[in-house]
Amino acid sequence: MKRYAVFGFPVLHSLSPKIHQAFAHQSGIAIEYVAIESRPGDFDGTLSSFARSGGEGANVTLPHKQRAAELCNLLSARAKRAGAVNTLIKHGNGWLGDNTDGAGLVRDLTGRHGLDLRGRRTLMLGAGGAARGIAPALLDAGIGELFIVNRDTQKADALVDLLGVPGRVHSRYLDDLDSLGEFELIVNATSAARHGSLPKLPMSLVGPRTAAVDLSYGEAAIPFLAWARAANAHHAIDGLGMLVEQAAESFFLWHGVRPDTDPVFAELQARHAALITAD
């Protein structure tokens, strides 16, 4: 039985094991897929141990995506462009790194939610590994100008430089938010809400067509989506659909089979709704 895992910190709450087991059951493929919690300083050693024990592939989430890219001996075009990796594939004695986050997000927004991303003036909060993974795919999907805001402005500037389209992508300070006007797409790519530190966002960012998207799901997405609904955003979307779609892309890279994501998403969404009702 082939072994797979998701690495992060924290990660024991992750739905990835359930998602990949569901895909494997659909496809008739026998796998073991577990969540492995690893602090930033321990990631290198934990990943090496996993490889030595027969690990064939892995997903990587916060805060290891950029470090994972550094540890790969080969990177896909998507991973090179993002400077971050969320999918590891056994490659000889090392790893091939890819990034399926952006493809997963765009597939969810355009397919499941029916959004036309073309020309949308876009604000992205965050410039870490999650933001790096989705920004190139959003640009390829045809969004208009992209404004990147991060607490650490050097990280925002570095991401702007990495994307390489200075006339279309801009970095701004948190203090600039009041003066930026309306956006048609706002993406929260930070983990700030998990730590109770979501920045104060002016409602003037939201217009009649705005889609507000949080890359997180569950409790971590509640503060941002509550703000979006209070500001009358046309769409308020959490990251559950993206999670399922990026997982499907990883599954395809590992097994050469593209799973049916709709029933898996529907089951997870129903379970999440039941938990909220129970609370």
Secondary structure, DSSP 8 states (H G I E B T S, - for coil): -EEEEEEESS-TT-SHHHHHHHHHHHHT--EEEEEEE--GGGHHHHHHHHHHTTEEEEEE-TT-HHHHHHH-SEE-HHHHHHT--SEEEEETTEEEEE--HHHHHHHIIIIIS----TT--EEEE--SHHHHHHHHHHHHTT---EEEE-SSHHHHHHHHHHHT-TTTEEEE-GGGGGGS--EEEEEE---GGGGT------GGGEEEEEEEEES--GGGGHHHHHHHHHTT-SEEE-SHHHHHHHHHHHHHHHHS----HHHHHHHHHHHHHHHHHH-
